[in-house]
Amino acid sequence: MSDLDDSIGKILLELQKDDPDTFKKLMKKALDENPELFDDTIEQENKQIDEYNNKIDEYNKNIDNE
């Protein structure tokens, strides 16, 4: 099962990089359907990731505008 878990993890990481909006929707659906899989630590980490992604988006917009 660990090979499957690793593969799913890699797919999710790629999705997070390539399509963060879809990744957020998928994670929200997973949280809604299986809240027991998520604890406060994961939610805090996701908030930090979202904040970091927002900073990157702002930085990229600034570069595009220059």
The 8 nearest C-alpha neighbors of each residue, nearest first, counted from 0:
[[1, 3, 2, 4, 5, 6, 7, 8],
 [0, 2, 4, 3, 5, 6, 7, 8],
 [3, 1, 5, 4, 0, 6, 7, 8],
 [2, 4, 6, 0, 1, 5, 7, 8],
 [3, 5, 1, 7, 2, 6, 8, 0],
 [6, 4, 8, 2, 3, 7, 1, 9],
 [7, 5, 3, 9, 8, 4, 2, 10],
 [6, 8, 10, 4, 9, 5, 3, 11],
 [7, 9, 5, 11, 6, 10, 4, 12],
 [10, 8, 12, 6, 11, 7, 5, 13],
 [9, 11, 7, 13, 8, 12, 14, 6],
 [10, 12, 14, 8, 13, 9, 15, 7],
 [13, 11, 15, 9, 14, 10, 8, 16],
 [14, 12, 16, 10, 15, 11, 17, 9],
 [15, 13, 11, 17, 18, 16, 12, 22],
 [14, 16, 19, 12, 22, 13, 18, 17],
 [17, 15, 13, 14, 18, 19, 12, 11],
 [16, 18, 14, 15, 13, 19, 12, 22],
 [19, 17, 14, 20, 21, 15, 16, 22],
 [18, 20, 15, 22, 21, 16, 23, 17],
 [21, 19, 23, 22, 18, 24, 15, 25],
 [20, 22, 24, 23, 19, 18, 25, 14],
 [21, 23, 19, 25, 15, 20, 24, 14],
 [22, 24, 26, 20, 21, 25, 27, 19],
 [25, 23, 21, 27, 22, 26, 28, 20],
 [24, 26, 22, 28, 23, 27, 21, 29],
 [25, 27, 29, 23, 28, 24, 30, 22],
 [28, 26, 30, 24, 29, 25, 23, 31],
 [27, 29, 31, 25, 30, 26, 32, 24],
 [30, 28, 26, 32, 27, 31, 33, 25],
 [29, 31, 34, 27, 33, 28, 32, 26],
 [32, 30, 28, 29, 33, 34, 27, 26],
 [31, 33, 29, 30, 28, 34, 27, 35],
 [34, 32, 30, 35, 29, 31, 36, 37],
 [35, 33, 30, 36, 37, 31, 32, 29],
 [34, 36, 37, 33, 38, 30, 32, 31],
 [37, 35, 34, 33, 38, 30, 29, 41],
 [38, 36, 35, 34, 41, 30, 39, 42],
 [37, 39, 40, 41, 42, 36, 35, 34],
 [40, 38, 42, 41, 43, 37, 44, 45],
 [41, 39, 43, 42, 38, 44, 37, 45],
 [40, 42, 44, 43, 39, 38, 45, 37],
 [41, 43, 45, 39, 44, 40, 46, 38],
 [44, 42, 46, 40, 41, 45, 39, 47],
 [43, 45, 41, 47, 46, 42, 48, 40],
 [44, 46, 48, 42, 47, 43, 49, 41],
 [47, 45, 49, 43, 48, 44, 50, 42],
 [48, 46, 44, 50, 45, 49, 51, 43],
 [47, 49, 45, 51, 46, 50, 52, 44],
 [50, 48, 46, 52, 47, 51, 45, 53],
 [51, 49, 47, 53, 48, 52, 46, 54],
 [50, 52, 48, 54, 53, 49, 47, 55],
 [53, 51, 55, 49, 54, 50, 48, 56],
 [52, 54, 56, 50, 55, 51, 49, 57],
 [55, 53, 57, 51, 52, 56, 58, 50],
 [54, 56, 58, 52, 53, 57, 59, 51],
 [57, 55, 53, 59, 54, 58, 60, 52],
 [58, 56, 60, 54, 55, 59, 53, 61],
 [57, 59, 55, 61, 56, 60, 54, 62],
 [58, 60, 62, 56, 61, 57, 55, 63],
 [61, 59, 63, 57, 62, 58, 64, 56],
 [62, 60, 58, 64, 59, 63, 57, 65],
 [61, 63, 59, 65, 60, 64, 58, 57],
 [64, 62, 60, 61, 65, 59, 58, 57],
 [65, 63, 61, 62, 60, 59, 58, 57],
 [64, 62, 63, 61, 60, 59, 58, 57]]
